[in-house]
């Protein structure tokens, strides 16, 4: 996967910022549960970046 991303033009810095799996909640079996996990990740990142209180 890393080589594929490099072929697409991503550099090592870009690749280092990739975090996965986003939104995966252990035991989640429904789309709403996965969506909440993704939104929680966004909120966490926004808070760390100082975009929200």
N, C-alpha and C positions, 0 to 999 in steps of 0.2 A: 504494500500500500504506500509506503513512503516513497519508493522509486517512482510510482505512478504519479504521485503528487508533484514530485520534482520535475517530471516530464511535462506536467501541466504549467510549470513556471513558478511553483511555490518554492521559496528558499527555506533554509533550516530554521530561521526565526519564525516564519509563518507556520511551519509544521510543528514547532515547539509549543505554539499557542493553541493547537488543536486539543480539545478535551472531549473525551468520549468515555463511556456512552452517556450522552446527555439525556436526562429525563428518565433514566431507568430506575425504577423503584423496586427493590426486592419483593417478589411476590405479586407485583402488579399484573392484573389480567385484563384490565379494561382500558379503552382509549382515554376516558376522562382521568383515570389515575395517572397514566403516562403524561397527559397534558399538564396536570398539576405539577408533576416532577419537572417538566421542562420550564414551566413558569417560575417555579421555585429557583431553578438554576439561573434564570435571567435576573430575578430579583436579587439573588445573592451577588451576582456579578455587578449589577447596577449599584448596589449598596457599597461594595468594595471600591468601586470607581468614584464614589461620592456623588452619584447622580440622584440618589434618593436617600432619605433619612431612615 
